[in-house]
Amino acid sequence: MEPAVIAAHGHCILFRVCVPFLDPHYHAPCFFPIDYFVYSASSSSSSPPQLSRLPVCKDGVDIKRDDKFFQPYRLQQQRVMLDRGMGLLCHGEDGEFTVADLTQLDYDEVDLCVLHHPPLGHHTGTGWKIEPKWSVEQLRIPPDMFEKGLDLSWFDSDAVIPIHGCFLAWVDY
């Protein structure tokens, strides 16, 4: 499976790479784990292009489950994110970006997973680089939305678009 572009904004591109492996109990190749990368191409000649591998999001994954797809990779369990639910916001020219994933859990709950990558070269007071981490927040859909005729139980994201360079909007055509 070839790498796939998921989203682009500004000078950043989010893409996915899957590692194929053969499972003796399955007739076709499997593709897991899934790695996500952001390529940042600054327009400044003083900043070289950067390739950032996103950390694996393990929040919300049942660690105790025994899933055969995880076995070849040292039980590297990761949250499954669908391409059509992921978006990217590029912030300026210094390699700062945000990746977000919206996953519907139930008719009245969604998970919002967000990873904010600080500017390149950003350090704490101790001199160590800040490592980006996913944060996952479970959001409840307000009950009055159903009363207004907005039933999100049928919502299925087709696209995620940046708005005004600081918001992401999930769209169901």
N, C-alpha and C positions, 0 to 999 in steps of 0.2 A: 504494500500500500504506500503510495507516494505521500509526501507531506501535503497538507491542505491548508490554504489560507482561510482563516476564520473571520478575521476582522482587520480593518485598517483605519487609522485616524492620524492626521497630521503626518509626521515622518516615521510612524511606528506601524509595524505589521505583526499581528498575532497569528501564529500558525501551529498546527498540530502534527506530531510525528508519532506513528504507532510502530511498535516493535513486533514483527511477526515471529511466531513460534509454532512448532508442530506439536499437537496433542495426540498421543496414540489412541485416545478414546473418542476423537472427533475427526470427521472425514475431511475437513477443510482447515487451512491454517487459521489460527487465532491471532488477534492483534491486541496485545496487552503487555506491558503497561503503555499508557498514553503519556507522552511528554508534550508540554506546551512551551513555546519559545516566543519572545518578542524581539524583533529586529528593529533597532532604532538607527536611522540614518540622518544624522544632524546635517543641516545645511551649512553649518559653520566648518570652515576648513581646519580649525584648530581641534575639533572633536572628531575622532575616528568613529566609524559605525560600530555599534555594540550589538551583541547577541546575548540575551538574557534567558536562561532556562528558568521557568517558573517552578517553585517548589510544589511538591505533591500536596493536594488538599486531602487530608484524611478525616476532617471533621464530618460527623454524621455517618461514618462507616462503622459497621459492627465489626469490631476487631476480632471477636471470638468465632466468627463464621468460618467454615472450612470450605472455601471456594477453590475448585481445581484450577481456575485461571490464574490465581495468585501464586500457586505453588512454585512454578519455575523461577519466580523472582523474589525469593526470600520473604514471602508474605508481604510484599509491598502493596498494601491495600490502599486504594485511592478512591475518592469520590468520582463518580461518573458524571461528566458534564457533556451536554449535547452542544454541538457547534452552534445551532440556531438559537441557543439561550445564552451565548457568551458575547460580551461586548468589550471594547477597548477605548480608553480615552488617553490621548497623548497630552502631556502638560509641558509646554515649552520645548527648549532645545537641549536640555541637560540630561536626557534619558529618564525623566520622571514620567511614569504612566500608571494607569489603574486598569485592572481587568476585573470584570464582574460576570457572574453567572446567576441566572434566576431559574430555580427549579420548583415546579409546582408539586407539592406533596399531597394535597387534598383539595377539595373544593373551596376551603376557607383558609388554607395555609400555604405559604411559599417559603423557600429558603433563598436568601440572598447571600452569595459567597463573593467576597471582595478581597482583592490583593492590590495593595498600593506599593509600587516600587519607587523608592525615594530617588532623588537625583543622583546621577553617577558621582562617585567620590564623596558622597554624604557620609560624614562620620559623627559618632557620638563624642562626648567630652573625653572618653577614655581612648579615643583613637581607633576603635573597632568600627568596621563598617556595619551599618544596620541591615540585617537580613530581612527581606520581605516575608510576611506570613499571611496566610489566608485567614479571614475572619468570616464566620458564618452566623447569620442572624435569621432566626425564624420569624417571619412576619405573618400576622393574622390579617385576613381581609375583613374590613369593617362590615358588620351585618347590614348596615343601611345600603350597601351597594346592591345587595340582592333585592331589597325593597324598591330600589330605583330601576330595576330591570337589568342590572349589570351582572350577569351570571358568569363568573370566571371559571366555572368548572369545565367549560368547553374551550378555555383559552389555550392556544398552542402557539408558542412564539415562532414566527417565521423569520424575523430579522431583529437586530438590535442596532439602533442608530444613535450616534452622538448628536446632541442638540446644544448649540451655543458653546461647544467646546468644554462644557462642564457637567452635562447631564447625559444619561443614557436612557433611551426609551425602548421598551420591548413592544414589538408590533405583531399582531395576529391579523393576517390579510383576510 
